[in-house]
Amino acid sequence: MAAKKTKGRQKVEMKRIDNQDDRSITFSRRRSGIYKKASELVVLTGAEITVIVFSPSGNPLSCGHPSVESVINRFLEDPSSMDSTYHVVEARRRMRIEELARNMMKCNVNWTRRRKRATG
């Protein structure tokens, strides 16, 4: 069996990276990883999410679903400043809840009728 040519994936010690270039590269790579995980969370759970990161040079970077603004506004609970995306999503959510409630009522009525026939 041939010997491994590389060490493979190694555990990284959590400490500040001294070299500025290495630190910038690591920041960029890790930021992409955080954005990817946030996107996966949205897809898997339907969550609304915002990630805000300040780079080592102080630049703000963000990503969000449905948008950074709508999630922040929702967090701050100021409905008058919500963007149109939030209102569309909220209206759809309310319609779906009403639809589910109607279906549940129909099921309850049908169940009650069947129960009365079975016992009566």
C-alpha positions as CSV (number, residue, x, y, z in Angstrom):
1,M,0.0,0.0,0.0
2,A,1.3,3.4,-1.0
3,A,2.1,6.0,1.7
4,K,-0.1,9.1,1.9
5,K,1.4,12.1,0.1
6,T,-0.4,14.7,2.2
7,K,-1.4,15.1,5.9
8,G,-5.0,15.4,4.9
9,R,-7.4,17.7,6.7
10,Q,-5.9,18.9,9.9
11,K,-7.6,20.5,12.9
12,V,-6.9,24.2,12.9
13,E,-5.9,25.8,16.2
14,M,-8.2,28.7,17.1
15,K,-5.9,31.7,17.5
16,R,-5.4,34.9,15.6
17,I,-3.6,34.6,12.3
18,D,-0.6,36.9,12.4
19,N,0.1,37.3,8.7
20,Q,-2.3,39.9,7.2
21,D,-2.5,38.1,3.8
22,D,-3.2,34.8,5.4
23,R,-5.8,36.4,7.6
24,S,-7.6,38.0,4.7
25,I,-7.7,34.8,2.7
26,T,-9.0,32.9,5.7
27,F,-11.7,35.5,6.4
28,S,-12.9,35.3,2.8
29,R,-13.0,31.5,2.8
30,R,-14.7,31.3,6.1
31,R,-17.2,34.0,5.2
32,S,-18.2,32.0,2.1
33,G,-18.7,29.0,4.4
34,I,-20.9,30.9,6.7
35,Y,-23.0,32.2,3.8
36,K,-23.3,28.6,2.4
37,K,-24.5,27.3,5.8
38,A,-27.0,30.1,6.1
39,S,-28.4,29.3,2.6
40,E,-28.6,25.6,3.6
41,L,-30.6,26.5,6.7
42,V,-33.0,28.6,4.6
43,V,-33.5,25.7,2.1
44,L,-33.9,23.0,4.8
45,T,-36.2,24.9,7.2
46,G,-37.6,27.8,5.3
47,A,-36.2,30.2,8.0
48,E,-35.7,33.9,7.4
49,I,-32.0,34.6,8.0
50,T,-29.5,37.5,7.9
51,V,-25.8,37.3,8.4
52,I,-23.8,40.5,8.9
53,V,-20.1,40.4,9.1
54,F,-17.5,43.2,9.3
55,S,-14.2,42.4,7.5
56,P,-10.9,42.9,9.3
57,S,-10.6,46.2,7.3
58,G,-14.0,47.3,8.7
59,N,-16.2,46.8,5.6
60,P,-19.7,45.5,6.3
61,L,-20.7,42.4,4.4
62,S,-24.1,40.7,4.5
63,C,-26.5,38.2,3.1
64,G,-30.1,37.4,3.9
65,H,-33.3,35.7,2.9
66,P,-35.7,37.0,1.8
67,S,-33.5,40.2,2.3
68,V,-31.3,41.6,4.9
69,E,-33.6,44.6,5.3
70,S,-36.8,42.6,5.8
71,V,-35.2,40.3,8.4
72,I,-33.8,43.2,10.3
73,N,-37.1,45.1,10.2
74,R,-38.9,42.0,11.4
75,F,-36.4,41.6,14.2
76,L,-36.9,45.2,15.2
77,E,-40.7,44.8,14.8
78,D,-41.4,48.0,13.0
79,P,-44.1,46.9,10.5
80,S,-44.3,50.3,8.8
81,S,-40.8,50.1,7.5
82,M,-41.0,46.5,6.1
83,D,-40.1,46.1,2.5
84,S,-42.5,44.7,-0.1
85,T,-41.0,41.2,0.0
86,Y,-41.9,40.8,3.7
87,H,-45.5,41.9,3.0
88,V,-45.8,39.3,0.1
89,V,-44.3,36.5,2.3
90,E,-46.5,37.5,5.2
91,A,-49.7,37.6,3.1
92,R,-48.9,34.2,1.6
93,R,-48.3,32.8,5.1
94,R,-51.6,34.1,6.4
95,M,-53.4,32.6,3.4
96,R,-51.8,29.2,4.0
97,I,-52.7,29.3,7.7
98,E,-56.4,30.1,6.8
99,E,-56.4,27.3,4.2
100,L,-55.0,24.8,6.7
101,A,-57.6,26.0,9.3
102,R,-60.5,25.4,6.8
103,N,-59.1,21.9,6.0
104,M,-58.9,21.1,9.7
105,M,-62.5,22.2,10.2
106,K,-63.6,20.0,7.3
107,C,-61.7,17.0,8.8
108,N,-63.3,17.6,12.2
109,V,-66.8,17.8,10.7
110,N,-66.2,14.6,8.7
111,W,-64.7,12.8,11.8
112,T,-67.7,13.8,13.9
113,R,-70.2,12.6,11.3
114,R,-68.4,9.3,11.0
115,R,-68.2,8.9,14.7
116,K,-72.0,9.5,15.1
117,R,-72.7,6.9,12.4
118,A,-70.5,4.4,14.0
119,T,-72.0,4.8,17.5
120,G,-75.6,5.7,16.5
